[in-house]
Amino acid sequence: MDAAGSQVEQECAQYAWLSEHGMVITQGGKLLCKKIMHLISSNNVKSQVSVVLEKCEQRKYKSVSFPAIGTGQAGQCPAKIADEMLDAIMEFATETSVQHLKKVKIIIFQTSMLRDFYESMKKRESSASPITVFSGGKPQLTEKKKPAVLEKKIDLATFQICGESKKNVDATESWIKNLISKEQFENIISDELIENFDERQIDALADLQRRKHVTIQLENKRSPHHIKISGISRDVCFVSVEVQKMIQKIKDTEEEQSKAELVYNLVEWRYPGSNGSVVAFDKLTNMQLEDAKIAKKTHLTVKINNNNYNVDLNKLQATGDQGKTINIQRVPKNQGKL
């Protein structure tokens, strides 16, 4: 309220008795917005968010920003608030015929709440979701990936069976087929992330196929993509574990990038550039610095212009291997914007 100015405070007092659904709407005052919707404290945050979204749609507003409602003086659990707010947004987006409201933001000032909202968002990520959970600006068109191709391996073994009679030959053939069927095993791994396999993963699959004497088939014409592994059971099990490791590595990388993007939207770490300018750290380093600060670590080693620097997180200074010390900055974003 202080940031909005005394005019908004007076307007609130003037129209308090006209509150509708526990809400008073005033001008934006000194804040960078056209209107402010003031909510009366309530334990049902999901209902409050739903009412605000419906009101925005009725008034043909194009965007709205929420703070983490109830996590300040009300002292409600951030994880619970994250779930309730995102549930309300998802339900509004999926169950309502939305024509005007196009953008909903949640502004998190306390970085300690970051993981609560991050985990709640990740639970809702899916290809069928009508909204984008993580956004780093305007979506960019990406070139459609060519389907990965794994060279098919077919190793034929030829048996020549000679015997005193056809009966003996048939019996031997049956015995060989039975022996092969007992040793043969097939496993199919389905996962949407297989679509993200690039040349590195394909080369690794080809190497496994060659070393472990298995047949690996990559099916990318249907969704979700899947990998079929055939061969002797022990080799199939080994290769299956390696494929799962590849998938998990891609998943971990994507989650790290999503978290780094989210942190970058909240706070930016910077170091001095040339001619008095400042340069933002890359997003992964930015996240590592913020995580170290939240964990109350005192030092962290980072790369600046391909040189190692030891950052003192208390003094906000970075010292290079040659003894050069520079000052760094931590700049929170969205302060004063609701």
C-alpha positions in Angstrom: 0.0 0.0 0.0 2.9 2.4 0.8 4.3 1.9 -2.7 0.9 2.7 -4.3 0.7 6.1 -2.5 -1.7 7.9 -0.2 -4.2 8.5 -3.0 -4.9 4.8 -3.3 -5.1 4.5 0.5 -7.8 7.2 0.5 -9.7 5.6 -2.3 -9.7 2.3 -0.4 -11.1 3.9 2.7 -13.8 5.7 0.6 -15.1 2.6 -1.2 -14.5 0.0 1.5 -18.2 -0.2 2.2 -18.9 -1.0 -1.5 -16.7 -4.0 -1.5 -17.9 -6.9 -3.8 -16.9 -10.5 -3.1 -14.4 -9.2 -0.5 -12.7 -7.0 -3.1 -12.2 -3.2 -3.6 -10.9 -1.9 -6.9 -8.9 1.3 -7.1 -6.7 3.1 -9.5 -3.1 2.0 -9.8 -1.6 5.0 -8.1 2.2 5.1 -8.2 2.4 1.4 -9.2 3.0 0.4 -12.8 -0.5 -0.8 -13.4 -3.9 0.6 -14.3 -6.0 -0.9 -11.5 -5.4 -2.5 -8.1 -7.8 -5.2 -6.7 -7.6 -5.1 -2.9 -8.6 -8.4 -1.2 -9.9 -8.9 2.3 -7.8 -11.6 4.1 -9.2 -15.1 3.7 -8.1 -18.6 4.2 -9.6 -19.6 0.9 -7.0 -18.3 -1.4 -8.1 -20.4 -4.4 -11.6 -18.8 -4.2 -10.1 -15.3 -4.1 -7.9 -16.0 -7.1 -10.8 -17.4 -9.1 -12.9 -14.3 -8.3 -10.2 -12.0 -9.4 -9.7 -13.9 -12.7 -13.4 -13.8 -13.4 -13.6 -10.1 -12.6 -10.6 -9.4 -14.9 -12.4 -11.3 -17.7 -15.6 -9.4 -17.1 -13.8 -6.1 -17.3 -11.9 -7.1 -20.4 -8.4 -6.8 -18.7 -5.6 -8.3 -20.7 -3.3 -9.2 -17.9 -3.1 -9.5 -14.1 -0.3 -10.0 -11.6 -0.7 -11.6 -8.2 1.6 -11.5 -5.2 2.0 -14.8 -3.2 -1.3 -14.1 -1.4 -1.4 -14.9 2.3 2.3 -15.6 2.8 3.1 -12.3 4.5 1.4 -11.2 7.7 -1.2 -13.9 7.3 1.6 -16.5 7.7 0.1 -19.2 5.5 2.2 -22.1 4.1 3.8 -21.1 0.8 3.5 -24.6 -0.6 -0.2 -24.7 0.1 -0.7 -21.2 -1.4 1.3 -22.2 -4.5 -1.0 -25.2 -5.0 -4.2 -23.2 -4.4 -3.2 -20.3 -6.7 -2.1 -22.5 -9.6 -5.2 -24.7 -9.2 -7.4 -21.7 -9.6 -5.5 -20.5 -12.6 -5.5 -23.9 -14.3 -9.3 -24.3 -13.7 -10.0 -20.8 -15.0 -7.9 -21.5 -18.2 -9.5 -24.9 -18.8 -13.1 -24.5 -17.7 -13.9 -20.9 -18.8 -14.3 -19.5 -22.3 -11.6 -16.9 -21.9 -11.6 -14.1 -24.5 -9.8 -11.2 -23.0 -7.5 -12.2 -20.1 -4.3 -13.5 -21.8 -1.5 -13.2 -19.2 -1.4 -14.1 -15.5 1.7 -13.5 -13.5 2.6 -14.5 -9.9 5.2 -12.2 -8.5 7.4 -13.9 -5.8 9.5 -11.4 -3.7 10.9 -13.9 -1.2 13.3 -16.2 -3.0 12.9 -18.7 -0.2 9.4 -19.4 -1.7 10.9 -20.1 -5.1 11.1 -23.9 -4.7 7.5 -24.2 -3.4 6.1 -22.5 -6.5 8.6 -24.2 -8.8 7.6 -27.7 -7.5 3.9 -26.8 -7.8 4.4 -25.6 -11.4 6.3 -28.7 -12.4 3.4 -30.9 -11.2 1.2 -29.2 -13.7 3.5 -29.3 -16.7 2.1 -31.5 -19.5 1.8 -31.3 -23.3 -2.0 -31.0 -22.9 -1.8 -28.0 -20.6 -3.5 -24.9 -22.1 -1.1 -22.5 -20.3 2.6 -22.1 -20.3 3.9 -22.7 -16.8 7.5 -21.4 -17.3 8.0 -18.4 -19.6 11.1 -16.4 -20.4 9.5 -13.9 -22.6 7.9 -14.3 -26.0 7.9 -17.9 -27.3 10.4 -18.4 -30.1 9.8 -20.4 -33.1 12.2 -23.3 -33.2 13.2 -25.3 -36.3 11.5 -28.7 -36.3 13.9 -31.4 -35.4 14.6 -34.1 -37.9 13.7 -37.5 -36.5 16.7 -39.3 -35.1 17.7 -42.4 -37.1 19.5 -45.4 -35.7 21.1 -47.8 -38.1 19.3 -51.1 -37.9 21.5 -54.0 -36.9 20.8 -57.5 -38.2 23.3 -60.2 -37.4 22.3 -63.5 -38.9 23.5 -66.8 -37.6 23.3 -69.8 -39.9 23.0 -73.3 -38.6 23.6 -76.3 -40.9 22.2 -79.5 -39.3 23.2 -82.9 -40.6 21.8 -86.1 -39.2 21.0 -89.8 -39.9 17.3 -89.1 -40.4 14.9 -86.3 -40.9 13.5 -87.0 -37.4 16.9 -86.4 -35.8 17.4 -83.2 -37.8 13.9 -81.9 -36.9 14.5 -82.7 -33.2 17.8 -80.8 -33.3 16.2 -77.8 -35.0 13.5 -77.8 -32.3 16.1 -78.0 -29.6 18.1 -75.0 -31.0 14.9 -72.9 -31.4 13.9 -73.7 -27.8 17.3 -72.8 -26.5 17.3 -69.4 -28.4 13.8 -68.5 -27.2 14.8 -69.2 -23.6 17.8 -66.8 -23.8 16.1 -64.1 -25.9 14.5 -61.1 -24.2 12.8 -58.0 -25.4 12.1 -54.7 -23.6 10.3 -51.6 -24.8 10.9 -48.2 -23.2 8.4 -45.4 -23.9 9.0 -41.8 -22.9 8.2 -38.4 -24.5 11.8 -37.3 -23.9 13.1 -39.8 -26.4 11.9 -37.3 -29.0 14.7 -35.0 -27.7 17.5 -37.6 -28.5 20.1 -36.0 -30.7 23.3 -37.3 -32.4 25.0 -37.8 -29.0 22.3 -40.2 -27.8 22.0 -41.9 -31.1 25.8 -42.5 -31.2 25.6 -43.9 -27.7 22.8 -46.3 -28.7 24.8 -47.4 -31.7 27.8 -48.1 -29.5 25.7 -50.1 -27.1 24.2 -52.0 -29.9 27.6 -52.9 -31.2 29.3 -53.7 -27.9 26.4 -55.7 -26.3 25.3 -57.6 -29.4 21.7 -56.4 -29.0 19.2 -55.0 -31.6 17.9 -51.5 -30.8 15.0 -50.1 -32.7 14.0 -46.4 -32.3 10.3 -45.8 -33.1 9.7 -42.1 -33.7 6.6 -42.2 -35.9 4.1 -42.5 -33.0 3.8 -40.7 -29.7 5.2 -41.2 -27.2 8.4 -42.3 -28.9 9.8 -45.7 -27.8 12.9 -47.8 -28.0 12.8 -51.6 -28.4 15.8 -53.6 -27.2 16.1 -57.2 -28.2 18.8 -59.8 -27.4 20.1 -62.0 -24.6 18.4 -61.1 -21.4 21.5 -59.9 -19.4 22.5 -57.6 -22.3 19.0 -56.3 -22.8 18.8 -55.4 -19.0 22.2 -53.6 -19.1 21.3 -51.6 -22.2 17.8 -50.7 -20.8 19.5 -49.3 -17.7 21.8 -47.2 -19.9 18.8 -45.9 -21.9 17.0 -44.9 -18.7 20.1 -43.0 -17.6 20.1 -41.0 -20.9 16.4 -40.1 -20.5 17.0 -39.1 -16.8 19.9 -36.9 -17.9 17.8 -35.0 -20.4 15.0 -34.6 -17.8 17.5 -33.2 -15.2 18.9 -30.8 -17.8 15.4 -29.5 -18.8 14.4 -29.1 -15.1 17.6 -27.2 -14.4 17.0 -24.9 -17.4 13.4 -24.3 -16.3 14.5 -23.5 -12.8 17.3 -21.2 -14.0 14.7 -19.3 -16.2 12.4 -18.9 -13.2 15.2 -17.6 -11.0 16.3 -15.2 -13.7 12.8 -13.7 -13.7 13.2 -13.0 -10.0 16.7 -11.8 -9.5 19.7 -11.0 -11.7 23.4 -11.3 -10.7 25.8 -9.0 -12.5 29.5 -8.3 -12.9 31.4 -5.2 -14.3 31.9 -5.1 -18.0 34.0 -2.7 -20.2 33.6 1.1 -20.1 31.6 1.1 -16.9 28.9 -1.2 -18.1 27.5 -4.2 -16.2 27.0 -7.7 -17.6 24.5 -10.3 -16.4 25.8 -13.8 -15.5 24.5 -16.6 -17.7 21.2 -18.1 -16.4 22.8 -21.2 -14.9 25.5 -19.3 -13.1 22.8 -16.8 -12.0 20.8 -19.7 -10.4 23.9 -21.2 -8.8 24.7 -17.8 -7.2 21.1 -17.4 -5.9 21.0 -21.0 -4.6 24.3 -20.5 -2.8 22.9 -17.3 -1.2 19.7 -19.0 -0.1 21.8 -21.9 1.4 23.8 -19.2 3.3 27.1 -20.3 1.7 29.9 -17.9 2.0 31.8 -18.6 -1.2 31.2 -20.0 -4.7 33.5 -20.4 -7.7 32.2 -19.1 -11.0 33.5 -18.4 -14.5 33.8 -14.7 -15.7 35.2 -14.3 -19.2 36.5 -17.9 -19.1 38.5 -17.2 -15.9 37.8 -18.7 -12.5 36.6 -16.3 -9.8 36.0 -17.0 -6.1 32.8 -15.1 -5.1 32.5 -13.9 -1.5 28.7 -13.9 -1.1 28.8 -11.8 2.0 30.9 -9.0 0.6 29.6 -9.4 -3.0 33.1 -9.5 -4.3 34.8 -11.9 -6.8 38.5 -12.6 -6.7 40.3 -14.1 -9.8 43.2 -16.6 -9.9 45.5 -13.6 -10.5 44.3 -11.8 -7.4 42.1 -9.3 -9.2 39.0 -8.4 -7.2 35.8 -7.0 -8.7 32.4 -6.0 -7.2 29.4 -8.0 -8.2 25.7 -7.0 -7.9 22.5 -8.9 -7.0 19.5 -7.1 -8.4 15.9 -8.3 -7.5 13.4 -7.9 -10.3 9.7 -6.8 -10.2 10.0 -4.7 -7.1 7.2 -2.3 -6.8 5.2 -4.0 -9.6 2.0 -5.8 -8.9 
